[in-house]
Amino acid sequence: MAEVVLKGIEKVYPNGFKAVHGIDLHIKDGEFMVLVGPSGCAKSTTLRMIAGLEEITGGEIWIGDKCVNTLPPKHRGIAMVFQNYALYPHMTAYENMAFGLKYQKTPKDEIDTRIKEAAEKLEITDLLDRKPKEMSGGQRQRIAVGRAIVRKPEVFLFDEPLSNLDAKLRVALRVEIKQLHNQLKQEGSTATMVYVTHDQVEAMTMGDRICVLDYGRIMQVDTPLNLYHKPKNKFVATFIGAPAMNIMEATLFKDEDRVCIKLNEDILYLNEKMADKVKDHIGEKVYFGIRPEDIKLSSSDEEHRKNVVTGIVEVVEQMGNEEIIYFRIKDRQYIARQEPNMRGLTLGEMEKFYIDMDKCHIFDYETESNISI
């Protein structure tokens, strides 16, 4: 088994700064788990503690059936791929991939077989006799991944491996890494992967599950779709999704028999199901959230006459398959995303926007937890 289990992991530095606050995380055998969060959230620190490159202050780390707290990195059954490739510049790609195996006294024939198999998987056979300076960034990163594969570790650890690459190459390599994960699983090989990134798009497209971190605490662990559609708190709601969810202060109140949101001077009506979930917060200040794709230009034949707001169009970004509309209501800017609008929009003009209240989120003002799911 190649499970990775973190039990109450803490990290406190000598100056007293506490970077990691009692993390509990169960990474399943064969799972692709992504650790994501903003800079300084301790995602790389957590990965380095799993690897044994960073000493833990408290808690336990289990890899398979072993508690590895006191084991050095080479005895933990892990292979790590770094952001800066970490290739020896004076060695060929073949020699770089073989280095760790030679250190483990692996027979020469087996080393050759493993390297050729890994090179074929990663389509780098023709690079094996080249040195790092003769390769592009993407090719170097493939070699670094290949070096991890040949070791046949229990767990693969990736520390922002694509950060140094251009946008187009990042997309290509993230697909290749995910394909590699699927291929290893189909072959029955070890395929547990823990992947650190600050890029939420990378996280959403690669992870079986995602662990969202902030200031050394877990905000939510869930599938990409659940993180997007059912964020547990305001932080996850704003971090996951591009453009980000619209979040604004509002008040819950009751208008006759309907539960409503008062947003500036606008009144938005909740459906019965959501109204029942938030009924204990009527009369309170809350955060109201709505995804950009759930705000549309209101057509003249709009069936829903309610839940329409009026704003001043400030910026329109044409993306080809969609358009992003930035509009303002009083001192607050909102973002809408929709299919291209053929009639065109005039900057500075007033437009009506329909808000799909079936898709909204309401967060407690004090705890910032999602009270609408």
MARNU-571048 format. One line per 10 residues: number of its first residue (from 1); their letters; for each residue x negated, y negated, z negated of C-alpha. Coordinates in steps of 0.5 Angstrom, whole numbers, plus 500, padded with zeros to 3 digits. Layout:
<pts>
NUM> A> X Y Z | ... .
</pts>
This chain:
<pts>
1> MAEVVLKGIE> 500 500 500 | 498 493 502 | 502 489 497 | 500 483 494 | 503 481 488 | 501 474 484 | 504 474 477 | 504 467 473 | 497 465 477 | 494 459 474 .
11> KVYPNGFKAV> 488 454 476 | 486 449 471 | 479 445 473 | 474 444 468 | 476 436 468 | 483 439 465 | 487 438 472 | 492 443 473 | 492 445 480 | 497 451 480 .
21> HGIDLHIKDG> 503 452 475 | 504 459 474 | 506 462 481 | 510 468 482 | 510 471 489 | 511 478 491 | 508 479 499 | 511 486 501 | 507 491 505 | 506 489 512 .
31> EFMVLVGPSG> 509 482 511 | 507 476 515 | 507 471 509 | 506 463 510 | 504 459 505 | 506 452 507 | 506 445 504 | 503 438 504 | 496 436 503 | 494 437 495 .
41> CAKSTTLRMI> 500 442 494 | 495 448 492 | 496 453 498 | 489 453 500 | 487 454 493 | 492 460 492 | 489 463 498 | 482 463 495 | 484 465 489 | 487 471 492 .
51> AGLEEITGGE> 480 472 496 | 476 472 490 | 473 465 492 | 476 461 487 | 477 463 480 | 483 464 476 | 485 461 470 | 491 465 468 | 495 471 471 | 494 477 475 .
61> IWIGDKCVNT> 493 478 482 | 494 485 485 | 492 488 492 | 496 494 493 | 495 498 486 | 489 494 483 | 489 488 479 | 483 484 482 | 482 479 477 | 475 481 476 .
71> LPPKHRGIAM> 473 484 483 | 468 480 487 | 471 478 494 | 467 484 498 | 471 489 493 | 478 486 494 | 480 490 501 | 481 483 504 | 478 479 511 | 479 472 511 .
81> VFQNYALYPH> 479 467 517 | 477 460 516 | 479 454 519 | 472 452 522 | 471 459 524 | 464 461 520 | 461 464 526 | 453 465 525 | 450 461 531 | 444 465 533 .
91> MTAYENMAFG> 448 471 533 | 452 474 539 | 460 475 539 | 458 482 538 | 453 481 533 | 458 477 529 | 463 482 529 | 459 487 527 | 455 484 521 | 460 486 516 .
101> LKYQKTPKDE> 460 493 518 | 453 493 518 | 453 491 511 | 458 496 509 | 453 501 512 | 458 503 517 | 455 508 523 | 453 505 529 | 458 509 534 | 464 507 529 .
111> IDTRIKEAAE> 462 500 529 | 462 500 537 | 468 503 537 | 472 498 533 | 469 492 536 | 471 494 543 | 478 496 540 | 479 489 537 | 476 486 543 | 481 489 548 .
121> KLEITDLLDR> 487 487 543 | 484 480 543 | 482 480 550 | 475 478 549 | 471 483 552 | 468 479 556 | 465 474 551 | 462 479 547 | 455 478 549 | 456 470 548 .
131> KPKEMSGGQR> 453 466 542 | 458 461 539 | 455 455 543 | 457 458 549 | 465 459 547 | 471 454 547 | 474 453 540 | 480 458 542 | 475 463 544 | 471 462 537 .
141> QRIAVGRAIV> 477 463 533 | 479 469 537 | 472 472 535 | 473 470 528 | 480 474 528 | 476 480 531 | 471 480 526 | 477 481 521 | 480 486 525 | 474 491 525 .
151> RKPEVFLFDE> 473 491 518 | 480 494 517 | 482 490 511 | 488 492 506 | 490 484 507 | 488 479 512 | 488 472 510 | 488 466 514 | 486 459 512 | 489 454 517 .
161> PLSNLDAKLR> 485 457 522 | 488 453 528 | 487 446 525 | 481 444 529 | 484 446 536 | 488 442 541 | 496 442 541 | 497 447 547 | 492 452 544 | 495 452 537 .
171> VALRVEIKQL> 501 454 541 | 498 459 545 | 494 462 539 | 499 462 534 | 503 467 539 | 497 471 540 | 496 472 532 | 504 474 531 | 503 479 537 | 497 482 534 .
181> HNQLKQEGST> 501 482 527 | 507 486 531 | 502 490 534 | 498 493 528 | 505 494 525 | 507 498 531 | 500 502 531 | 501 504 523 | 495 500 521 | 495 495 516 .
191> ATMVYVTHDQ> 498 488 517 | 499 485 511 | 498 477 513 | 498 471 508 | 497 465 512 | 496 458 510 | 498 452 514 | 500 444 513 | 504 445 519 | 512 447 518 .
201> VEAMTMGDRI> 513 448 525 | 507 453 525 | 510 456 519 | 517 457 522 | 515 460 528 | 510 465 525 | 512 467 518 | 517 473 516 | 518 469 510 | 515 462 508 .
211> CVLDYGRIMQ> 513 460 501 | 514 452 500 | 509 449 495 | 509 442 492 | 504 440 487 | 502 447 485 | 509 450 484 | 513 454 489 | 519 450 491 | 522 456 495 .
221> VDTPLNLYHK> 521 463 498 | 525 465 504 | 526 467 511 | 525 461 516 | 532 460 518 | 534 460 510 | 529 455 509 | 532 451 514 | 540 452 513 | 540 453 506 .
231> PKNKFVATFI> 534 449 503 | 534 450 495 | 532 443 494 | 531 436 497 | 523 437 498 | 525 443 502 | 530 440 506 | 526 434 508 | 519 438 509 | 522 443 513 .
241> GAPAMNIMEA> 525 441 520 | 523 436 525 | 525 430 525 | 526 431 518 | 533 431 515 | 537 425 514 | 537 424 506 | 540 418 503 | 543 416 496 | 551 416 496 .
251> TLFKDEDRVC> 556 417 491 | 561 423 490 | 569 421 489 | 576 423 490 | 580 420 494 | 587 422 493 | 587 430 494 | 580 429 498 | 573 429 495 | 569 424 499 .
261> IKLNEDILYL> 562 421 500 | 561 414 499 | 555 412 504 | 554 404 503 | 561 402 506 | 563 408 509 | 567 414 507 | 565 421 509 | 570 427 507 | 568 434 505 .
271> NEKMADKVKD> 571 440 507 | 575 444 502 | 569 450 501 | 564 444 500 | 568 440 495 | 570 446 491 | 562 447 490 | 561 440 488 | 567 438 484 | 563 438 477 .
281> HIGEKVYFGI> 559 432 480 | 565 427 482 | 564 420 480 | 556 422 480 | 550 419 484 | 548 424 489 | 543 425 495 | 547 426 501 | 543 430 507 | 545 431 514 .
291> RPEDIKLSSS> 540 434 520 | 539 430 526 | 542 435 530 | 549 434 526 | 550 427 528 | 552 426 535 | 555 420 539 | 562 419 538 | 566 420 544 | 572 416 546 .
301> DEEHRKNVVT> 576 423 546 | 573 425 539 | 578 430 535 | 575 428 529 | 577 420 527 | 574 421 520 | 567 422 519 | 565 416 524 | 560 411 522 | 557 405 526 .
311> GIVEVVEQMG> 550 403 527 | 545 399 531 | 541 403 536 | 534 401 535 | 529 407 538 | 531 412 543 | 526 418 545 | 527 422 551 | 525 429 550 | 527 431 557 .
321> NEEIIYFRIK> 532 437 554 | 534 432 548 | 534 425 546 | 532 423 539 | 536 416 537 | 534 412 531 | 540 407 529 | 541 403 523 | 546 402 518 | 545 396 514 .
331> DRQYIARQEP> 538 397 511 | 537 404 512 | 535 408 518 | 538 414 521 | 536 420 526 | 541 423 531 | 539 429 536 | 543 431 542 | 543 433 549 | 541 427 554 .
341> NMRGLTLGEM> 546 422 554 | 548 420 561 | 551 413 560 | 545 411 557 | 544 407 551 | 542 399 550 | 537 398 544 | 540 393 539 | 547 395 541 | 553 398 536 .
351> EKFYIDMDKC> 555 405 537 | 559 410 533 | 556 416 531 | 560 422 528 | 557 426 522 | 559 434 522 | 560 434 515 | 561 442 515 | 553 442 516 | 552 437 510 .
361> HIFDYETESN> 548 438 504 | 549 435 497 | 543 434 492 | 543 433 485 | 541 426 483 | 536 428 477 | 534 435 479 | 534 434 486 | 537 441 487 | 542 443 492 .
371> ISI> 549 443 489 | 552 445 496 | 550 452 497 .
</pts>
